[in-house]
Amino acid sequence: MEERLITIESKLALAEDLLDELNKTVFRQQEQIDLLQSQIRLLYTQMQGSGQGAEKRDPRDEIPPHY
């Protein structure tokens, strides 16, 4: 009976460690998502600002230098 209790306690300790690591991973990923969203918002704002008063350009008119 005591051996079964020790086994259960060991498994519980491992499960708690795993849960803690998963929580840390989710937290880091959420930080990265927040950073990427703010960068996208900034780029969107810049694109909206640069589009006002500027002519529409056709990408086909911009030939790379190696042609």
C-alpha positions in Angstrom: 0.0 0.0 0.0 2.8 2.4 0.9 4.6 1.6 -2.4 1.5 2.6 -4.3 1.3 5.9 -2.4 4.9 6.7 -3.2 4.3 5.9 -6.9 1.3 8.2 -7.0 3.2 11.0 -5.2 6.0 10.7 -7.7 3.7 10.8 -10.6 1.9 13.8 -9.1 5.2 15.7 -8.6 6.2 15.0 -12.3 2.8 16.2 -13.4 3.1 19.4 -11.4 6.6 20.0 -13.0 5.2 19.4 -16.4 2.3 21.8 -15.8 4.6 24.5 -14.6 6.8 24.1 -17.7 3.7 24.3 -19.9 2.5 27.4 -18.2 5.9 29.0 -18.7 5.8 28.1 -22.4 2.3 29.5 -22.9 3.3 32.7 -21.1 6.4 33.2 -23.4 4.3 32.5 -26.5 1.7 35.0 -25.4 4.4 37.6 -24.9 5.7 36.9 -28.5 2.1 37.1 -29.9 1.6 40.5 -28.2 4.9 41.8 -29.6 4.1 40.6 -33.1 0.6 42.1 -32.9 2.1 45.5 -31.9 4.6 45.3 -34.7 1.8 44.5 -37.2 -0.2 47.5 -35.9 2.8 49.7 -36.3 3.4 48.5 -39.9 -0.2 49.0 -40.7 -0.1 52.5 -39.4 3.0 53.3 -41.4 1.4 51.8 -44.5 -1.7 53.9 -44.0 0.3 57.0 -43.5 2.5 56.5 -46.5 -0.5 55.8 -48.8 -2.0 59.2 -48.3 -0.9 61.8 -50.9 1.4 59.3 -52.6 0.9 58.0 -56.1 -0.2 54.4 -56.6 2.8 52.4 -57.9 2.7 49.4 -60.1 5.3 46.8 -58.9 5.8 45.8 -62.6 7.3 49.2 -63.2 10.0 48.6 -60.7 12.4 46.3 -62.5 15.3 44.9 -60.3 18.8 46.1 -61.2 19.9 42.8 -62.6 17.5 42.9 -65.6 
